Amino acid sequence: MRYTPAGLPALDLSLAHESEVTEDGLPRKVSLEIKAVAVGEITRQLQPLAIGSAGDFSGFLSAGRNRRGLLFHVTAFDISS
């Protein structure tokens, strides 16, 4: 947990996705890991999650720090049971 210059709680995360899709009639494995951040009240809900927890995360993309790469801002989530 860290705090923004405005005093809001922020939590840095790494989200990973793995699946198989069909592309041009052939199966293809897809995997992705992306840097993410949660800011504000949602950090209290995310902080107790164990590493490797599975779930659905919603939010928006922005440029990363110094305009390098992408950063996913988590605004909502639903953890799989």
TIKE-306346 format. One record per atom (N, C-alpha, C): residue number from 1; y negated, x negated, z; atom name; residue in three letters. Coordinates in steps of 0.1 Angstrom, whole numbers, m for minus. Example, Ala and Ser with C-alpha at 12.3 -4.5 7.8 and 13.67 -1.06 7.14 Angstrom:
BEGIN
ZANU;1;57;m132;78;N;ALA .
ZANU;1;45;m123;78;CA;ALA .
ZANU;1;33;m132;78;C;ALA .
ZANU;2;22;m128;71;N;SER .
ZANU;2;11;m137;71;CA;SER .
ZANU;2;0;m129;79;C;SER .
END
This chain:
BEGIN
ZANU;1;12;m9;0;N;MET .
ZANU;1;0;0;0;CA;MET .
ZANU;1;m12;m9;0;C;MET .
ZANU;2;m22;m5;m8;N;ARG .
ZANU;2;m35;m12;m8;CA;ARG .
ZANU;2;m45;m1;m9;C;ARG .
ZANU;3;m58;m5;m9;N;TYR .
ZANU;3;m69;4;m10;CA;TYR .
ZANU;3;m79;0;m21;C;TYR .
ZANU;4;m83;10;m28;N;THR .
ZANU;4;m93;7;m39;CA;THR .
ZANU;4;m107;4;m32;C;THR .
ZANU;5;m116;m2;m40;N;PRO .
ZANU;5;m129;m4;m35;CA;PRO .
ZANU;5;m136;8;m29;C;PRO .
ZANU;6;m132;20;m34;N;ALA .
ZANU;6;m137;33;m29;CA;ALA .
ZANU;6;m130;37;m17;C;ALA .
ZANU;7;m120;30;m12;N;GLY .
ZANU;7;m113;33;0;CA;GLY .
ZANU;7;m101;42;m1;C;GLY .
ZANU;8;m97;45;m14;N;LEU .
ZANU;8;m86;54;m16;CA;LEU .
ZANU;8;m73;46;m15;C;LEU .
ZANU;9;m62;52;m10;N;PRO .
ZANU;9;m49;44;m9;CA;PRO .
ZANU;9;m44;43;m23;C;PRO .
ZANU;10;m38;32;m27;N;ALA .
ZANU;10;m32;30;m40;CA;ALA .
ZANU;10;m18;23;m38;C;ALA .
ZANU;11;m8;27;m46;N;LEU .
ZANU;11;5;22;m45;CA;LEU .
ZANU;11;9;17;m59;C;LEU .
ZANU;12;12;4;m60;N;ASP .
ZANU;12;17;m1;m73;CA;ASP .
ZANU;12;32;1;m74;C;ASP .
ZANU;13;36;6;m86;N;LEU .
ZANU;13;50;9;m88;CA;LEU .
ZANU;13;55;3;m101;C;LEU .
ZANU;14;68;2;m103;N;SER .
ZANU;14;74;m1;m116;CA;SER .
ZANU;14;84;10;m119;C;SER .
ZANU;15;83;17;m130;N;LEU .
ZANU;15;91;28;m134;CA;LEU .
ZANU;15;100;23;m145;C;LEU .
ZANU;16;113;26;m145;N;ALA .
ZANU;16;123;23;m155;CA;ALA .
ZANU;16;129;35;m161;C;ALA .
ZANU;17;132;34;m174;N;HIS .
ZANU;17;139;45;m181;CA;HIS .
ZANU;17;150;40;m190;C;HIS .
ZANU;18;161;46;m190;N;GLU .
ZANU;18;173;43;m199;CA;GLU .
ZANU;18;179;56;m204;C;GLU .
ZANU;19;181;56;m217;N;SER .
ZANU;19;188;68;m223;CA;SER .
ZANU;19;194;64;m237;C;SER .
ZANU;20;200;73;m243;N;GLU .
ZANU;20;205;71;m256;CA;GLU .
ZANU;20;200;82;m265;C;GLU .
ZANU;21;195;79;m277;N;VAL .
ZANU;21;189;89;m286;CA;VAL .
ZANU;21;195;86;m300;C;VAL .
ZANU;22;193;96;m309;N;THR .
ZANU;22;198;94;m322;CA;THR .
ZANU;22;186;91;m331;C;THR .
ZANU;23;188;80;m339;N;GLU .
ZANU;23;177;77;m348;CA;GLU .
ZANU;23;184;75;m362;C;GLU .
ZANU;24;179;82;m372;N;ASP .
ZANU;24;185;82;m385;CA;ASP .
ZANU;24;200;84;m385;C;ASP .
ZANU;25;204;93;m377;N;GLY .
ZANU;25;219;96;m376;CA;GLY .
ZANU;25;227;87;m368;C;GLY .
ZANU;26;221;76;m362;N;LEU .
ZANU;26;229;66;m355;CA;LEU .
ZANU;26;224;66;m340;C;LEU .
ZANU;27;234;64;m331;N;PRO .
ZANU;27;230;63;m317;CA;PRO .
ZANU;27;222;50;m314;C;PRO .
ZANU;28;212;51;m305;N;ARG .
ZANU;28;204;40;m301;CA;ARG .
ZANU;28;202;40;m286;C;ARG .
ZANU;29;204;29;m279;N;LYS .
ZANU;29;201;28;m265;CA;LYS .
ZANU;29;186;25;m264;C;LYS .
ZANU;30;179;32;m255;N;VAL .
ZANU;30;165;30;m252;CA;VAL .
ZANU;30;163;26;m238;C;VAL .
ZANU;31;156;16;m235;N;SER .
ZANU;31;153;12;m221;CA;SER .
ZANU;31;138;7;m221;C;SER .
ZANU;32;132;10;m210;N;LEU .
ZANU;32;117;7;m209;CA;LEU .
ZANU;32;114;5;m194;C;LEU .
ZANU;33;106;m4;m191;N;GLU .
ZANU;33;101;m6;m178;CA;GLU .
ZANU;33;85;m7;m179;C;GLU .
ZANU;34;78;1;m171;N;ILE .
ZANU;34;64;2;m172;CA;ILE .
ZANU;34;57;0;m158;C;ILE .
ZANU;35;46;m6;m158;N;LYS .
ZANU;35;38;m7;m145;CA;LYS .
ZANU;35;32;6;m143;C;LYS .
ZANU;36;31;10;m130;N;ALA .
ZANU;36;25;23;m127;CA;ALA .
ZANU;36;17;22;m114;C;ALA .
ZANU;37;9;31;m112;N;VAL .
ZANU;37;0;32;m100;CA;VAL .
ZANU;37;m1;46;m96;C;VAL .
ZANU;38;m1;49;m83;N;ALA .
ZANU;38;m4;62;m77;CA;ALA .
ZANU;38;m17;60;m68;C;ALA .
ZANU;39;m26;69;m69;N;VAL .
ZANU;39;m39;67;m62;CA;VAL .
ZANU;39;m41;81;m54;C;VAL .
ZANU;40;m45;79;m42;N;GLY .
ZANU;40;m49;91;m34;CA;GLY .
ZANU;40;m37;97;m26;C;GLY .
ZANU;41;m38;110;m24;N;GLU .
ZANU;41;m28;117;m15;CA;GLU .
ZANU;41;m14;115;m19;C;GLU .
ZANU;42;m11;114;m32;N;ILE .
ZANU;42;3;112;m37;CA;ILE .
ZANU;42;10;100;m31;C;ILE .
ZANU;43;2;90;m27;N;THR .
ZANU;43;8;77;m22;CA;THR .
ZANU;43;16;80;m9;C;THR .
ZANU;44;12;90;m1;N;ARG .
ZANU;44;19;93;11;CA;ARG .
ZANU;44;33;98;8;C;ARG .
ZANU;45;34;106;m3;N;GLN .
ZANU;45;47;112;m7;CA;GLN .
ZANU;45;56;101;m14;C;GLN .
ZANU;46;50;92;m21;N;LEU .
ZANU;46;58;82;m28;CA;LEU .
ZANU;46;62;70;m19;C;LEU .
ZANU;47;54;66;m9;N;GLN .
ZANU;47;57;54;m2;CA;GLN .
ZANU;47;71;54;5;C;GLN .
ZANU;48;76;65;10;N;PRO .
ZANU;48;89;64;16;CA;PRO .
ZANU;48;101;64;7;C;PRO .
ZANU;49;99;65;m6;N;LEU .
ZANU;49;110;65;m16;CA;LEU .
ZANU;49;117;51;m16;C;LEU .
ZANU;50;130;52;m17;N;ALA .
ZANU;50;138;40;m18;CA;ALA .
ZANU;50;137;34;m32;C;ALA .
ZANU;51;138;21;m33;N;ILE .
ZANU;51;139;14;m46;CA;ILE .
ZANU;51;151;20;m53;C;ILE .
ZANU;52;149;23;m66;N;GLY .
ZANU;52;160;28;m74;CA;GLY .
ZANU;52;161;44;m74;C;GLY .
ZANU;53;152;50;m67;N;SER .
ZANU;53;153;65;m67;CA;SER .
ZANU;53;150;70;m81;C;SER .
ZANU;54;158;81;m84;N;ALA .
ZANU;54;157;87;m97;CA;ALA .
ZANU;54;148;99;m96;C;ALA .
ZANU;55;140;102;m107;N;GLY .
ZANU;55;132;114;m107;CA;GLY .
ZANU;55;124;115;m119;C;GLY .
ZANU;56;116;126;m120;N;ASP .
ZANU;56;107;128;m131;CA;ASP .
ZANU;56;93;126;m127;C;ASP .
ZANU;57;86;117;m134;N;PHE .
ZANU;57;72;114;m130;CA;PHE .
ZANU;57;62;119;m141;C;PHE .
ZANU;58;51;125;m137;N;SER .
ZANU;58;41;129;m146;CA;SER .
ZANU;58;28;122;m144;C;SER .
ZANU;59;20;121;m154;N;GLY .
ZANU;59;7;114;m153;CA;GLY .
ZANU;59;1;111;m166;C;GLY .
ZANU;60;m7;100;m166;N;PHE .
ZANU;60;m13;96;m179;CA;PHE .
ZANU;60;m13;81;m180;C;PHE .
ZANU;61;m15;77;m193;N;LEU .
ZANU;61;m16;63;m196;CA;LEU .
ZANU;61;m30;58;m197;C;LEU .
ZANU;62;m32;46;m192;N;SER .
ZANU;62;m46;39;m194;CA;SER .
ZANU;62;m43;25;m197;C;SER .
ZANU;63;m54;18;m201;N;ALA .
ZANU;63;m52;3;m203;CA;ALA .
ZANU;63;m50;m3;m189;C;ALA .
ZANU;64;m42;m14;m189;N;GLY .
ZANU;64;m40;m22;m177;CA;GLY .
ZANU;64;m52;m29;m173;C;GLY .
ZANU;65;m51;m37;m162;N;ARG .
ZANU;65;m62;m45;m158;CA;ARG .
ZANU;65;m66;m55;m169;C;ARG .
ZANU;66;m79;m58;m170;N;ASN .
ZANU;66;m83;m67;m181;CA;ASN .
ZANU;66;m80;m62;m195;C;ASN .
ZANU;67;m77;m49;m196;N;ARG .
ZANU;67;m73;m43;m209;CA;ARG .
ZANU;67;m61;m49;m215;C;ARG .
ZANU;68;m52;m54;m207;N;ARG .
ZANU;68;m39;m59;m212;CA;ARG .
ZANU;68;m28;m50;m208;C;ARG .
ZANU;69;m21;m45;m218;N;GLY .
ZANU;69;m9;m37;m216;CA;GLY .
ZANU;69;m13;m23;m212;C;GLY .
ZANU;70;m3;m15;m208;N;LEU .
ZANU;70;m5;m1;m204;CA;LEU .
ZANU;70;m2;1;m189;C;LEU .
ZANU;71;m8;10;m183;N;LEU .
ZANU;71;m6;14;m169;CA;LEU .
ZANU;71;m4;29;m169;C;LEU .
ZANU;72;7;33;m162;N;PHE .
ZANU;72;10;47;m161;CA;PHE .
ZANU;72;4;52;m147;C;PHE .
ZANU;73;m4;62;m147;N;HIS .
ZANU;73;m10;67;m135;CA;HIS .
ZANU;73;m2;79;m131;C;HIS .
ZANU;74;6;78;m119;N;VAL .
ZANU;74;14;89;m115;CA;VAL .
ZANU;74;5;100;m108;C;VAL .
ZANU;75;6;112;m113;N;THR .
ZANU;75;m1;123;m107;CA;THR .
ZANU;75;8;134;m101;C;THR .
ZANU;76;21;133;m104;N;ALA .
ZANU;76;31;143;m99;CA;ALA .
ZANU;76;44;137;m101;C;ALA .
ZANU;77;54;141;m92;N;PHE .
ZANU;77;68;137;m94;CA;PHE .
ZANU;77;77;147;m88;C;PHE .
ZANU;78;90;146;m92;N;ASP .
ZANU;78;100;154;m87;CA;ASP .
ZANU;78;113;145;m86;C;ASP .
ZANU;79;117;143;m74;N;ILE .
ZANU;79;129;134;m72;CA;ILE .
ZANU;79;142;141;m73;C;ILE .
ZANU;80;151;135;m81;N;SER .
ZANU;80;164;141;m83;CA;SER .
ZANU;80;172;140;m70;C;SER .
ZANU;81;180;150;m68;N;SER .
ZANU;81;188;150;m55;CA;SER .
ZANU;81;201;143;m58;C;SER .
END
